[in-house]
Each structure stands twice: as C-alpha cells, then as structure tokens.
C-alpha cells in the first residue's frame, strides 16, 4: 500500500493549490511583538516603511502597514499578500519566501540575536526589504490589469517606431500620430490617468546621459498636449527639479524620472513618472510616461499602476 501511495503521488499532479492572497497593493502586515513594535525596533521599521513616495504632491507612505503579534498570526492573517516577520532568534538572517500560505504571496523574515543586531539586520537589508515587496506587487498589478490590452500592431506609432507597451483596454485613445501616443483612463468625473510615449534621436552626450530629459519633455508638451486656454500646454513643474535615477528597463540603460507636471497659465498639476530608455541600436531615446490628474485624492496607487504598465516596454 505504501509503494502504491508513493507511486501515485509521483505520477499525480504535484502542484500545490493555494488560496488566493488578500490585501491591497502597497499594503503590508508586520508580525512582531507589540512591545517591540512600539519600541526602537518598530521605530526603525517605520522609518523604512513609512518613507514618502517620491514625486507626489502630498506625502504618501510607501506602504499601508498593520501589525499583529506572532500568537495572533492565525489563518485569518496568513493569506495576506505581503508579510514581514520580525523576531529575536539565535541567528541574524534575512530570508524571502514565496507563496507559503496563499498566492501570490511574499513573506520576508528578519531575525537577530538581540534587539541591537536585529536593528542592524533591518538597516542592512532595507532596500531589499522594500524592493522585494514592490516587485511582487508590480507583478500582481500587471497580472490583474493586463488581462486585456490593445494589440500593439493596431497602434500606428508602435508599428512605425518599433516599440510598444501593453495598454489596458479600459483606456481610450486621445492621439496616435505615428510619432506620439496618448491614451487616457477616466478614474471618476474629470480625474484621469494618462499614458504617453514618444522617441527622439540621440544627438549629444546630454541626450545619452539624461541631462536633456526635462527639455525634451517640455517640448513634447508644447507640441502635443495643449491646455484649455490659448497658448497653454503641459510643462514640467518649474519650481522643483524631478528626481532622476539611472535604472534598467527592457535590458537597456534608462532614466527614471519622478516629479510634477503643470499646465502653463492654468491651475492644473499632478505627478508624473517617466522612463527614458537609451536605445543605442536605433540611436534614439524611447520615452514612456504616465501621469495622474486627481486633485484632493491620494495618488500613490494610481502611479503604482502606471509604473506597472510602463514596465511592459519592449523595443524591437
């Protein structure tokens, strides 16, 4: 009987079936002692988890955080999408597990021999801690919102220029000139999320090192994105320089820009996120950008959704 059982297990479908994970994107369950959460350990974690997202008009933390002690981490909480376990142990460690109790799920456990060494372990792994949860949420968002997207071959600019992103079907076309793409999703009322793509040739070192990003962005705004009054158009907010970082996208050097847009001569503004990708094979910079117009509304999750879409970029 034992032999038959083992053979049937070997031949059968060995895929474990998980319950669906719950919890919104950018939310996080911290599992640790109440006393530690309220003390220096909790303070160190809050510095990391509550750090404001760059480029938003009003401060919004990276994660919505809730906390439970280990003894309360039962079946009701184990299906949480993102879980961070903090504990005193006999070793210092940082471990990442996927789909332990549910799917999709990411569980990170950080341990230390005492409070001081545990704090050091948290500090040492702070970037990995954030990126692991963010990357997991990005994949989840892409899976959810990109079940239906426009065939890139039906978009004239993508066909002509040889690059594309996956634009969800609930967006509406505003413009597609063969050189410039603009799609819009109405959130509610006059609020919206916008997707914009274009490219420009590499002519100088400044084009290649990211120094011309704002100038190019403003010239595109003047050419293609008019305001509601005469001679008004979208520009990069003049009062603040965007945050610009060198990253990699579609296997190529790129610059991530986070800042605020505004319409010249009008009281309209909001956050934007763009990726300027150095496409050396075609001697150009490919730009994919998203922005949100939603006054008096939190925008973190909208911009996170836009990031998930922009990161589907493929260049032929």
N, C-alpha and C positions, 0 to 999 in steps of 0.2 A: 504493500500500500504506500509506503514511504517513497519507493522508487517511482511508482506511477504518479504520485503527487509532485515530485521534483521534476519529472519529465514534462508533465502538463504545465507546470509553471514556466519551464524553459521554453516550451513551444508557444505558450499563450502570449497575449499582448501584455508586455511588462510595463506599459505606460501607466504611471500613477495618475488617478483622476483627482484634481484639486477643486475645492470650492472656489468661487470667484472672490477675489480680494475686494475689500471695500475701502472707502476713504477717497476723498477728493485728491486731485493732483496738488502738489506742493503742501501736502499735509503729512504730519509725522507723529507717530506715537513713541514716546520715550518711556522705557521701562527701567525704573530705578527706585531706590528707597525714597520715601517722602522727605526724610531728614536730609538726604544728600541733594535732592532736587532743590530744596530750599536753602542749601548752603553754598559753599565755594564751588563744588562740582557743578551744581546747577547754574551758577553764575557764569562759569566758563562755557558751558554748553549754550547758554542764551546769547553770549557774545557772537557765537558762530551761527546759530540757527535763526536768530532774530536780526541778523545784519540786513540792512535795507537793500533791495534790488536796485541796481544802478539804472539811471536814466528815467525813472518815473517822476512825475510832477510832485507827488506826495509820498512820504516814506511808507513803504510796504515791506514787511519782513519776507525773507526767503521762504519760510515755512510757517504754516499754522501748526502750532505744537500743542499736544496734550500729553499728560504724564500719568502713569499708573505704577504702583509698586509691583514687584515681581509676584507676590501672592495673589494679586488681582488679575494677572495676565492669563486669564482663562479663555475658554472657547469664544466668548463674545469679542475679545480683542485680538485673538490670534489670526484672524482673517484680515487684519489691517494691511494696507498696501505697503506702507513704509514703517519699519520698526527699528528703533535704536535701543539696544540693551546695554546698560552701563552697570558694571559690577566690580566689587573687590574680589580678587582671586589670587591664586598662588603664582600666576604669571602675568606679564604685561603682553597684551595681544590686541590685534585689530583684525577681525575676521568678517568676511562678507558671505552671506548665504542667499540663495535664490529659491523661491517657491517652496518654502518649508511647510507652511500650513495652508497656503492658498496660492492662487496665481492670477495675475502677475504679482509677485511679492519680493521685496528686498528687505533682508534683516541684517543689520550690522551690529556686531557685539564688540564692545571695547572693555577690556579688563586691565586692572593694575593691582600691584601688590599692596598698595595703600593709597590714600587719597592723593598724596603728592605725585606719586608715579602715575596714577590714573589721569590726573590733570595733564601731566606731560604727554601721555599717550594720546589724549584728546587733541592737544595743541599740535602734536607732530602729524596727526592724520586729519586735520581739519579740512584741508582741500579735498582729500579723497572722500571724506565723510559727505560733503555737500555734493560732489560730482557724481558719486555712486547713486544717490537718491534722485538727483536731477536727470541723469542719463536714463535711469529706469522709468521715470515719469514721462520723459520725452518719447520713449518707445511706446508707452501706453497711449499717449495722446495721438501719436501717428497712427497707431492701430485703430483707434476709435474714429478719428475724424477723416481718415483717408480710405475708408471702405469704398467710397465712391468719389472719384476725381475725374477731371476733364482729361481726355486723351490729348497728350501734348502735341500730337500731329495735327490736331484741329485748331491749334493756336498759331497764327501766322508768324509771329515773332519767334516762337520756339523753333518752327520749321526752318525759317530763314537763317536764324543765328546759331542753331546747333547746340542749344542748351535748353533745360526745362526744369520746372519744379512741379510737384503734384498739387494742383489747386482743387480744393474740395468743391463738390458740385453745388453746395449751398451758396457759393459766391457768384456774383453777377459781373459780367464783363462791362467795364467802363471804356476801355480803349485797348486796341491791339493794332499798332501801326506797321508792324514788321520790324521795328527797332525798339519799341517800347510797349510794355504790357502793364495793364492796370485792372485789377479785379477788386470787387467790394462785397463785403458781407454786412448786412444791416443787423445790428445787435438788438436794438429796440429804439423806436422813434427815429431821431436823427443821428443816433450813435452808430458808429461803424468801425469795422476793421478793414484795412486796405492792404493789398499786395501789389508791389511794383517791381518790375525787372527791366534792366537795360544793360548795355555794354558800351565801352568806349576804348579807343585804341591806346596802347602804351606808347607815349611819345617821349617821355622824360623819365629820369630816375624818380622824380617825385610821384609819378603815376604808379611806379612799381613799389615804392616804399610807404605808400599810404598817405603822403603829405597833401595830395590833391582831392581827398575824399569829399570834404565839405564843399569845395569849389565846384566839383563835378555835380554833387548832389543839388546844389542851388541852381546850377544852370539847367538841370533836368526839370526842376520845379518850375522855373520860369518858362520853359518851353512847353511843358505838357500838363502842369497841374495849376490851373488858374483858380483864383479866389472868386468870391461872389460880387466883388466890386471891380470897377475898371482898374487895370494895371496892378492888381494884386495877384499874388501867387505864393506857393509854398516855398519856405526857406528853412534852413537850419536855425534854431533859436540863436539870436545874436548875442544874448547875454552870457551864455555858457558854451564852452567847447565840449563836444561829445567825448565820452570815454571811448578810446580806441585801443584794441588789443590785437596782437598778431595771433592767429589761430590757424587751424587747418580745416578745409571743407572740400569734399569730393577728392581727397588726396592731394590737394594743392594748397599752397600758401594763400592765406586770406587775412582780411582785417575785419574784425567785428566792431561795429560802432553802435553805441547806445547813447541816445540823447533825446532832445526835444525838438519837434518841428513847430513852426508857427506860420501863419499867413500874413504877409506884409500888409500893413494898413488895416488889419482886422483883429478882433479879439477871438482868435481861434488858435488852439495849440494842443499838443499831446505828445506822447512818447513815440519814438521810432527805434527800430532795430534793423541794421543792415549788415550784409556780408559782401565785401568787395574781394572777389576771388581773382588772383593773378593767373590768367590763362596764357602762359608763355607760348604754348604751341600755336596759338592763334593770335599772339601779340596783342592781347586786349585784357581789359578788366571787366569781368562779369559781375554785375551788382544785382543782388536780390534783397528786397527790403519790405518790411511790414510796419504799419503804424496804426494807431488807435485814436479815434476821436470819441471820447465818452466823459464829458465833464461831470465832476462830482461823483464819479463811480470808480471803485478800485479797478486797477488795470493790470495787475501782476499776471493773473491767469490768462487774460486776453493776449498779453505779449508772449507768454509762455507757449500758447497755442501757435502764435505766429512763428516763433522760433522753431517749433516742430515742423512746420510747413517749409520754411526756408531751408532747413537742413536736409530736405529731399533733393536738393540741387544735383543735377547731373549735367556734365559738359561733355559733348562728343569730342 
